[in-house]
Amino acid sequence: MAGDLRSLAKSMRKRASGLETLASDIAVAGADAMLEELVAVTPVDESTALSNWQVNLGNAAADELPAAVLGSKGSTRGASADKTLAEGRAELQYKKPGQPIFLSNLTPYIGDLDSGSSRQFAGGFIPRALIVFRLAVQDAKKRLLR
């Protein structure tokens, strides 16, 4: 009986010691999925709104960014999307346990786009991205808690 309790205690201590890292990895998976969704569905003209999906660790973004690749009528969607995803994912690689992730867009008209002001997307991409985040977190928990 005592041996069983000792091995249970040892197992619980081992699992607890990795909990912060596990939670951090789950948060990164959710943020990455959310970023990918937002980049995929944000309406594009010059690429400014799409390019402003910024991932920051510890503090929210402070400034609006110019278009990653300036274009017109959506001509640079692919290039701007690739650059925005690469920059966001590069930042996520540095996340430490306990450090908050901020995913923001400081484009003044991002709210209008989310309300459906563009013909490219009916709107509601931010609530949709939150659903994607929740699903990605659930999936990561199942995968990482094995």
Buried (B, 14 or more C-beta within 10 A) or exposed (E): EEEEEEEEEEEEEEEEEEEEEBBBBBBBBBBBBBBBBBBBBBBBBBBBBBBBBBBBBEEEBEEBBEBBBBBEEBBBBEBBBEBBBEBBBEBBEEBEEEEEBBBBBBBEBBEBBBEEEBEEBEBEBBEBBEEBBEBBBEBBBEEBEE
